[in-house]
Amino acid sequence: MTAGSEKTGAWAAPFLDGRRVMVTGGSSGIGRGIAEAFARAGSHVVATGVTGPEVDAATEWAAAEGLSSRLSFRQLDVCDSDAVTRDIGGIDDLFALVCCAGVIRRGDELSPDVFAKVVDVNLNGAMRCAHAAKPALAKTGGSIVMTASMLSFFGGGLVPGYSASKGGVAQLTKSLAIAWAADGIRVNAIAPGWIKTPLTAALQEDENRAQPILSRTPMNRWGEPQDLAGPAMFLTTPLAGFMTGTVVPVDGGYAIA
């Protein structure tokens, strides 16, 4: 069980129990932490991963945690428009879409082809998923939570594709919030800082790279995926009913230091 997962889910249960939630990129990292928390709050969660082995491993994990009745995993490539329309557009009672699918290719993103692929997954993929979810969310009065990043605000010399895509996610969040407000759909985003996930494993293991990160972070620790779960769930509940178009940093204070 993820540390703090029961506590994180408990407060949200009155708002989320029985709700249908989709978490893209939910088979590992931040997405899985969020998917787990929604499930522990009583939501019926479908989480996705891009490869079969990823999905199989996450399915086994959910069974071991006793979550299989509320959390299931399926394979989905957010760059495949037909698959996105089928798998997300086919959920008529969808209450919340959390877009966590993303990639980063440090160093390689200076190549235009790699840059384009990263943007297609992180930014275009989020738009594909949001568009597919819109009809159901308009019926349920639901909402979307995008995953931006601290690199929505800063540049990244080794990750121009990731940084550009996450800057785009922040602007997409604001733009869809305006466009879909009349449909009763709220669109917000979380902006993670340095979180312990497979995407940051190399940085965590290299003390010369990890120490400057921790030194700049006022809370002096790496974030955990579960640290993003509470803010993500909050944004989907009536407690955030007058919030739309917001990008909420969840970074231990990194952006202000």
N, C-alpha and C positions, 0 to 999 in steps of 0.2 A: 504493500500500500504506500502511495506517495505521502510523504510527510505533510501533515496538515490537511489532507484531502477531505476527511470527514467533516472537519470544522468548516472548511471552505464551502462545501456543498450544503451544510445544514441551514445556514441563514437564508439561502436562496430557495429552499424547497417550497415554501408557500407560493412562490411566483412561478416556479419552473417544473413542479411535479406534473408528470404526464405530458409535457410539451415535447414536440418533435423538433430535434436540433440536428443540423448537419455541420460537421467540422471537416473542412478539407485540410489535407496535410496532417491529419489527426492520428497517424499511426506511430508517431515518435515525437520527441522534443516538446516544444511549446504546445503544439496541437493536441498531443496526447494528454498533457496535463490539463488542458481545458476540457477535452472530451470526457476525461475521468470525472472532473468536478461536476459537470452537467449531469452525468449519469448518477453520481452519488446524491445529487439534488432531486433525483427522481425523473429526470428527462429521459426520453427515448432517443438515443444518440446514434447517428450513423456517421462514422469517421472514415476518411479515405487515406490510402497510401498509393504511391505510384507503381510499386512493384508487387508481384505476387508474394515473394518471400517476406517483404515488409508487412503485408497484410496478414500473412499466416502467423508471423511472430507476435503481432499485436493481438490477434485473435486468441492465441494461446495465453498471453499475458492477461487478457480480460477474463478468461475462464478461471485462471488461477486466483484472480482477485474477486471472484464471485460476481462479476459485472455483466456476464453474457446476456442476461435477460434485458438489460437496458442499454448495452453498448455493443454495436456490431461494426465490423470493418469491411470495406470493399475497395477494390482496385479502381482508381480513377486518375486519368491523365488530364489535368486542367487545360492542356493545350488541344485536346480533342473536343471540338465544339459539339459534335453529335453525342458523344458520351456524357458530356456535361449536361446537355439538354435532357437526355434520357434519365440520368441518375439524380439530378437535382430538380429539374422541372417536373419529374414524376412524383414528387412528394407533395401531395395536395394540402396537407395540414402542417406544412413547415412553419415553425414559429421563429426560428433563429438560424441564420447562416453565419458561421465563423470561418473566415478565409485565412488559413494558416499555411497553405501549400506554397513552398518557396525553395529556391536554390541559391547558392553562392559559389562562385568559382574564383577564388582569390588568385590574382595574377593573370589568369587566363582571360579575364573579362576585357582586357585591353585589345583583344582581337574582336573585330566587328561581328563575326559570326557567333562567338560565345556571348558577347554583349547582347545581341539580338535574342538569343535563346533565353538568357536570364530574364530579360524584360518580358518575353512572351509568357514565361511561367508566372513570374511574380506580379506583373501588372495586368497584362492581357488576360491571364488566367483568372485573376480576381474579378475582372469585368465580365468574363464569360459566366462565371458562377453567379454573380449578382444578377445578371440579366435573366438567367434561367430560373432563379429563385423569386423574381419579382412578382409574378402572378399569385403564387401561393402566399407570399408575405403580405400582399395587399389584402387578401381575404382574411388572414389571421390577425392583422395589425402587428405583424412581426417586425424584426429588425435585422440588420447586418452589422457584424463587427469585422472590420478589416484588420490585418496585421501590418502596420507600418514599421518604423524602426528609428533608432536615434540617427541613422543615416538618411532619414527623411529630412533632417535638418543640417547635417554635416556632410562634407565630401569624403570620399574614400579612394585614395590613390590606387589601391590594388583592386578595388571593387566598383568600378564606374557603372557597370550594369546593375549591380545590386543597389547602389546608391540612387541611381536614376530611377530605377523601378520603384523603390520605396518612397522617393519624393513624389513620384506619380501616384502611388497608393494614397498618400496624404491628400493630394489634390482630387483624386477620384472620390475619396470619402466625402469631401466637402461638396463636390459637384453633384454626386448622386443624392446627397442629403437635400440639396435644393430641388433637384429634379423630381424626386419621389415623395417629397413631404405631403403633397396633395393626395397621394395614395395611402397615406397613413404609415409609411415605412420610414423608420429612423435608420440612419447610417452613421456609424461612428468607427473609430479605430483605436487600437492600443499601439503604443510605440515602445517595444522592448529595448532594454539596454543590453548589457553583456549577461547572457543567460547560459547556464550549463546545459548544452544540447550537443548532439553529434556535430552540428555545424561549427561549434566553437571548440571542439575537442583538442585540436592542434594548438590553439592558443592557450588553453588551460594547462596543457602539459609542458609548455615552454615558459619557464620562469622569467626569462628576459622579456617576454612579450606580455605575460600575465601580470607582472608586478606594476607596470605603468597603468594598466587598466584598473587594478584594485586601488592604487594610490590616488587616482582621480575620482573614484567612486566614493562619495561621502559615507555610504553605509559599509564600505570596505569588505564587500563580499560579492561573489558571483550570484546572480539571481537564479532561482529555480523555476522550472516550468510552471509549478503551482502558483508562483507569485503573479503570473498573468491571469490565472483562472478567475480570481475574485473580481478584478476589474472587467474582464470580458463578460462574466455573468451579470454583473451589475448593469452594464450597458444594455442588456437585453430585457431587463425587468422594468416594471412601472416606476421603480425608484429613480430611473433615469428618463422618465417619460417626457421631459422637456429638454432633453439633450439630443442634438443631432448635428452632424458635421464636426464633431470634436475629435481631436487626436490627443490621446492621453498618454504621456510618457510614464513608463513603468521601468525605471532605470536605476533605482537606488541613489538618485541625485546626480548621475553622471552629466546630464545636459546642463546643469546649473553650476558645475564646479569649474 
